[in-house]
Structure formats: C-alpha cells, structure tokens
Amino acid sequence: MTDAPTTDLTITTEQSRLDMDVIHGFLARSYWAAGIPRKTVERAVRHSLCFDAFDGREQVGFARVVSDHATYAYISDVFVLDSHRGRGVGKWLMAAIVIPSCRACAAGRCSRETRTASTGNTASARLAIQSA
C-alpha cells in the first residue's frame, strides 16, 4: 500500500467509526445523490463494505463497495472533503479498497462509474489489477 498522505490519516472499515452526519451531509449535497434521504444512506451503508478516511478523529473521506462477495464489486459514493482534496487522500482510499480487500478486484472484475465534478460527464472504468 502507498504511504499515507498525512501523518494522522487512517483508512478503516470499522462501522462503529462512521460519521453518518458527514457521509449523509456530503451525499445529500452531491450532484449524484442530491437530496437523498438519510435513511436511504444509512441502509446503503449498512449493506456495503465501507472505507472511511480519517484525519485524526475527523472523517474526511468515504467510499463504499457493493459486492456479491464472490466475483463482482462496484465502488460507489467516493468522496474526499474539500479541506483534504489535493493531498492524495482519494488515491490512498482507492488503494485501500482495490488492493487487499476484494476478490472481484483481485480478479480484475471490479468496476466503477464516475462523473467528473467539473464536467458532470459519466465515464466507466475497469480497474485492472494484477493478481500476485
């Protein structure tokens, strides 16, 4: 895994550390989930493998993986707070997801759909991972 971009940055999958106020707040204001109800976000998080980036005790990034736990995974709702963008947090978060955790990713069958914040254009990307 790559080095952490800041000294206090931690990536975790511990559900107990999730800051639902941060997650829902960001998603409800995003272009892809504008106005999403908190209960919907809570249900989505509960049924996903979530990766959270913390700078100290503050949650600064998030991503969730939806998977059949056998052959396929979808990476969704990836974000880094404005205050921490440009510091490599997103790259480190994605590396934590793709490299060790997912059999589908390890088999090269992990995909994500993303929209660029600047243009709103949709692009699908296949994450090709070499298995060791």
Stockholm file with secondary structure:
# STOCKHOLM 1.0

chainA/1-132         MTDAPTTDLTITTEQSRLDMDVIHGFLARSYWAAGIPRKTVERAVRHSLCFDAFDGREQVGFARVVSDHATYAYISDVFVLDSHRGRGVGKWLMAAIVIPSCRACAAGRCSRETRTASTGNTASARLAIQSA
#=GR chainA/1-132 SS CCCCSSTTEEEECCGGGCCHHHHHHHHHHSSSSTTCCHHHHHHHHHTSEEEEEEETTEEEEEEEEEECSSSCEEEEEEEECGGGTTTTHHHHHHHHHHTTSCHHHHTTCEEEEEECTTTCCEEEEEECCCCC
#=GC SS_cons         CCCCSSTTEEEECCGGGCCHHHHHHHHHHSSSSTTCCHHHHHHHHHTSEEEEEEETTEEEEEEEEEECSSSCEEEEEEEECGGGTTTTHHHHHHHHHHTTSCHHHHTTCEEEEEECTTTCCEEEEEECCCCC
//
